[in-house]
Amino acid sequence: MTERMAKAWDNSVCDGLYRIGVGIVITLTAFGLQAAFWADLSPYVWLPLYPAIFFSSRFGGFLGGMTSTTLATLLGWYFFVPVRFSFALASPSGLVSILLFFIMGVLLSLTHEQLRRANRRTADEKTSRQTHERTHLFIEQAPHCIALLDRDLRYLAVSRRWRLELGRGCDDLVGRRHYDVHPDIPEDWKRGHRAALAGESLSKDEARWVQADGTEHVYRWVSCPWTEQNGTVGGIILSVEDITADDRAEKEARLTATMFDHSIEGITITDAEGTILAVNPAFTAITGYSAEELIGKNPRLLKSDRHDTAFYTQMFKTILSEGYWRGEIWNRRKSGAIYPEWMTISVVRDAKGDVVNYIGTFIDISRAKESEEQLFHLAHHDPLTGLPNRLLLLSRVHHAMACADRDGGKGALLFLDLDHFKNVNDSLGHAAGDELLQAVAQRYSNRLREADTLCRMGGDEFIVLLENLREADRAADVARSLIEELKVPFRLSSGRDVFIGTSVGISIFPDDGKDAGKVLSCADAAMYQAKKGGRNTYRFYTESLTEVANQRVAMEVALRQGLERGEFLLHYQPLIDMSSMRPVGVEALLRWQRPGAGLVPPGQFIPLAEETGLILPLGEFVLGAACSQMKRWLEAGADIETVAVNLSAHQFHQADIAQRVAAILEETGLPPGYLELEITESALMDFGEEAETRLRALKDLGLRLAIDDFGTGYSSLAYLKRFPIDKIKVDQSFVRDIPHDTADMEIVATVVAMAKNLNLQVLAEGVETEAQLAYLRHLKCDAAQGYLFSRPVPPLEFPPLWNAVLGFGVV
Ligand SMILES: Nc1nc2c(ncn2[C@@H]2O[C@H](COP(=O)(O)O[C@H]3[C@@H](O)[C@H](n4cnc5c(=O)[nH]c(N)nc54)O[C@@H]3COP(=O)(O)O)[C@@H](O)[C@H]2O)c(=O)[nH]1
């Protein structure tokens, strides 16, 4: 007997015993009641027992009813039918009543049993119907696509989801082959179907399937066999679930996890209370804490003491109101070192809007900060000396001026410019110049207070910013001490000693100006005054300097206009040959016929023309005018050897000066041998090595070259030998005090002797007296120039003697 059968047997035995029990209990109860109350009610003695049979069959079915009928019959027979207490048949009527009772009992029991079975059938049918309906509902409304297929894989039934996915109705599918409806079913799916048809209980897998519309979907499919009543496989049940969204979500989750693990950003996730739930490896690498050390802790563990409570309060306020906070924050590593992070903290809320997590992502920006600081340093400091540069100075001046304005205090700017630094650069080379600048910066720094700012503006210019100045005299003290500091010569690495001085211009703020640019230009102007005042000294800025600056601006405008309007002209001064005492040449000297100002001497405008670059067009004008004049004189038959023209440093430094001079000579038609170019000693020295090349290019044109103002510059006698020059002009400052200044006389004697030795012509400038002339003749100086012979004059005013001697015509 199978377990199921045994269980059924047990159930039916129990059921039978229960029914019999019901019949006995109800019958005995009814009999007891009747015995107690209705024992004398004969002939209705059976009547009260009918309800017992009724209820017994009602609750116990046929078996209960028959138990009750039998028991009641026997009890009635024994107790109520005469002769009582015996089963003897008293009379036929008694027998009839017994029989009748029994038959009635049987009928009642049968009837009830029938009713009971009918009820049960109805209930079973109802249950079965409901079950069927629910099963149908279950399949029909299942969230997956479910289909029942026969052995040929024809649809027997499909769930609504299946139909929806396909966009087809039941009629369209039922009876058709699955593979006809889906001809592109992947092969491994088909394998699953075959396995199910072969009786394999369950095949399942996931697969991608590009649908007809080109969209790729991911499906999880399951196939299993279903069996007929006789146990044979009737077909398969297919269940297909579109898990594209889940797949995507899973991929995203995987991606997120990968990002979390491999991100170079540190990531931390906390719960709503701020307890750390997870940290990624980058977090560990940056902070030095392992995940185990942090999980369950609060991120305040990482706090540095760089930020106050207000900072964190504001941060959380922002997180909650904006949903995130982003900014720079300083935290502490496990090692204790504090470092800057660029951090974003975002809040994660659930559907109800409650905070569930905080996510913090950050990068360690300590490197970037360092680079930023380096860049800031580079942008604000001079690479040679390491001092603040102009940019930083201006920002500090702005700040100092704002403080002075607020506190009613004062400050000063000292503009320092090294004297003749260019000479060092040109003669000793740029490396030596750089070394000197570094040493100068060091010496200046030594003399200044921590609070003072020393900056290098570029070249040989330095600025000192003095703040909180109680009195202007303090600025003068500083200027004096800085000048003093440079008095000791600098020993360069080459072993050479260099002497250098500095000129200092001082401006006071807010007295001299209320903006940095103005105060700086005031200091600059004052520095120029210091230079003019003999160098190696200092000057305060005064209003009169502004006046001078304004005049300079006005003069620059006038100079430009003068050039355009042809207000410039040339005067000529004779050059006297000492042996014949005849004029052998003339020097062309520029004059400006400025309207309303008369004849302006060059000393008043040449320096400005040099500064502004106007000297270039002016110089070309002089050269052209002098050559044309000389050409005219020659054509008129004048007996003259040279026209001397001053060539400014600016002109000489022009790369194409030789071409320009050649062009003018060609234009004017003057043979080059008649032209003498005078170049000052300082213009040559300022040009360093290039000077020689440039001179040779000019000399190659066939003209003559003279060194002007000889003895005033940073003389290097070596160049006299190298340079292709024809003449030196002894500066008039050495001639002026002859015969009273023996030192000057010695110098002139030495220069003349040296020129002779080098086979150069020598001319003395500024000869005003007979005594000077006599001395120069005694020295056998070749030539002379000076008021003793003639002042510079316009050609039309040449003295008659000249004309007689030189044969000048009025041209
Ligand atoms: N680049 C150019 N410079 C020029 C040009 N023209 C002149 N200058 C330079 O201007 C400076 C002043 O020149 P100027 O006022 O003309 O003075 C010259 C003479 O007048 C003056 N001189 C001549 N003799 C005497 C004298 O006996 N006593 C005395 N006190 N002064 C005298 O000397 C100046 C000529 O000097 P130099 O050129 O060195 O021969 C001056 O530096 C000019 O060079 C120009 O066109 N371009």
The ligand as an SDF file (V2000), in Angstrom:
LIG
                    3D

 47 52  0  0  0  0  0  0  0  0999 V2000
   72.5870  113.4050  -32.5550 N   0  0  0  0  0  0  0  0  0  0  0  0
   72.7680  114.7100  -32.8180 C   0  0  0  0  0  0  0  0  0  0  0  0
   73.2940  115.5060  -31.8800 N   0  0  0  0  0  0  0  0  0  0  0  0
   73.4430  116.7990  -32.2030 C   0  0  0  0  0  0  0  0  0  0  0  0
   73.0760  117.3090  -33.4160 C   0  0  0  0  0  0  0  0  0  0  0  0
   73.3440  118.6030  -33.3700 N   0  0  0  0  0  0  0  0  0  0  0  0
   73.8860  118.9000  -32.2140 C   0  0  0  0  0  0  0  0  0  0  0  0
   73.9140  117.7810  -31.4810 N   0  0  0  0  0  0  0  0  0  0  0  0
   74.4370  117.6070  -30.1500 C   0  0  0  0  0  0  0  0  0  0  0  0
   73.8300  118.4860  -29.3030 O   0  0  0  0  0  0  0  0  0  0  0  0
   74.7180  118.8570  -28.3000 C   0  0  0  0  0  0  0  0  0  0  0  0
   74.7580  120.3300  -28.1920 C   0  0  0  0  0  0  0  0  0  0  0  0
   75.0590  120.8730  -29.4440 O   0  0  0  0  0  0  0  0  0  0  0  0
   75.2240  122.4050  -29.6790 P   0  0  0  0  0  0  0  0  0  0  0  0
   74.3700  123.1630  -28.7190 O   0  0  0  0  0  0  0  0  0  0  0  0
   75.0710  122.6350  -31.0840 O   0  0  0  0  0  0  0  0  0  0  0  0
   76.6610  122.5970  -29.2030 O   0  0  0  0  0  0  0  0  0  0  0  0
   77.7130  122.3630  -30.1030 C   0  0  0  0  0  0  0  0  0  0  0  0
   78.5670  123.6120  -30.2580 C   0  0  0  0  0  0  0  0  0  0  0  0
   77.7980  124.7540  -30.3010 O   0  0  0  0  0  0  0  0  0  0  0  0
   79.3420  123.5580  -28.9750 C   0  0  0  0  0  0  0  0  0  0  0  0
   80.5690  124.3500  -29.0720 N   0  0  0  0  0  0  0  0  0  0  0  0
   81.4060  124.4790  -30.1250 C   0  0  0  0  0  0  0  0  0  0  0  0
   82.4560  125.2910  -29.7750 N   0  0  0  0  0  0  0  0  0  0  0  0
   82.2850  125.6620  -28.4950 C   0  0  0  0  0  0  0  0  0  0  0  0
   82.9800  126.4310  -27.5880 C   0  0  0  0  0  0  0  0  0  0  0  0
   84.0720  127.0460  -27.9110 O   0  0  0  0  0  0  0  0  0  0  0  0
   82.5120  126.5930  -26.3440 N   0  0  0  0  0  0  0  0  0  0  0  0
   81.3280  125.9710  -25.9930 C   0  0  0  0  0  0  0  0  0  0  0  0
   80.9050  126.1420  -24.7330 N   0  0  0  0  0  0  0  0  0  0  0  0
   80.6500  125.2280  -26.8180 N   0  0  0  0  0  0  0  0  0  0  0  0
   81.0930  125.0500  -28.0530 C   0  0  0  0  0  0  0  0  0  0  0  0
   79.6780  122.1820  -28.8490 O   0  0  0  0  0  0  0  0  0  0  0  0
   78.6300  121.3640  -29.4490 C   0  0  0  0  0  0  0  0  0  0  0  0
   79.2570  120.4980  -30.4680 C   0  0  0  0  0  0  0  0  0  0  0  0
   79.6310  119.4220  -29.7760 O   0  0  0  0  0  0  0  0  0  0  0  0
   80.0210  118.0610  -30.5210 P   0  0  0  0  0  0  0  0  0  0  0  0
   78.8210  117.5140  -31.2380 O   0  0  0  0  0  0  0  0  0  0  0  0
   80.4320  117.1740  -29.4000 O   0  0  0  0  0  0  0  0  0  0  0  0
   81.0840  118.4190  -31.4420 O   0  0  0  0  0  0  0  0  0  0  0  0
   76.0880  118.3250  -28.6850 C   0  0  0  0  0  0  0  0  0  0  0  0
   76.3610  117.2030  -27.9450 O   0  0  0  0  0  0  0  0  0  0  0  0
   75.8930  117.9540  -30.0640 C   0  0  0  0  0  0  0  0  0  0  0  0
   76.6850  116.8240  -30.4410 O   0  0  0  0  0  0  0  0  0  0  0  0
   72.5530  116.4310  -34.3720 C   0  0  0  0  0  0  0  0  0  0  0  0
   72.2330  116.8130  -35.4990 O   0  0  0  0  0  0  0  0  0  0  0  0
   72.4000  115.1420  -34.0580 N   0  0  0  0  0  0  0  0  0  0  0  0
  1  2  1  0
  2  3  2  0
  2 47  1  0
  3  4  1  0
  4  5  2  0
  4  8  1  0
  5  6  1  0
  5 45  1  0
  6  7  2  0
  7  8  1  0
  8  9  1  0
  9 10  1  0
  9 43  1  0
 10 11  1  0
 11 12  1  0
 11 41  1  0
 12 13  1  0
 13 14  1  0
 14 15  2  0
 14 16  1  0
 14 17  1  0
 17 18  1  0
 18 19  1  0
 18 34  1  0
 19 20  1  0
 19 21  1  0
 21 22  1  0
 21 33  1  0
 22 23  1  0
 22 32  1  0
 23 24  2  0
 24 25  1  0
 25 26  1  0
 25 32  2  0
 26 27  2  0
 26 28  1  0
 28 29  1  0
 29 30  1  0
 29 31  2  0
 31 32  1  0
 33 34  1  0
 34 35  1  0
 35 36  1  0
 36 37  1  0
 37 38  2  0
 37 39  1  0
 37 40  1  0
 41 42  1  0
 41 43  1  0
 43 44  1  0
 45 46  2  0
 45 47  1  0
M  END
$$$$
